[in-house]
């Protein structure tokens, strides 16, 4: 019976990290956050995807491509499930469109997304989130492999002492 490699045990961490970074990127660019149950569902799905992908996909370019694809899907999910809460004041300015007729649709700036957030800022922040997700996942993998190597070295040292 073969044991599960240590890297596979920690691969799921990249999923919630991708969701957290994607949410931060989305909100920095003027987007709204979906409800907490939706975020938890996204985190669970991304953790499952990261765990499955870790067994077959190796190499930074392919991982970066998949990380970017995940950020794009998260953006669509945040757009679809992000809510606006009329009357809250703080969230009325976010990029989901005019609230209660604040801005007529003809006055939307040319660089603005369909809801008022800057498309380029959304793109850049989600790209940064994809790159950071890749770096964090690589860092976790490196730290886990380093811990595994140091544990093996200690075990070998203990065997030599006996």
ABEGO torsion letter per residue (X at the ends): XBBBBAAAAAAAAAAAAAAAAAAAAAAAAGBBBBBAAAAAAAAAAAAAAAAAAAAABBEAAAAAAAAAAAAAAAAAAAAAABBBBBGAGAAAABAAEBBGGABBAAABBAABBAAGBBAAAAAAAAAAAAAAAAAAAAAAAAAAAAAAAAAAAAAAAAAAAX
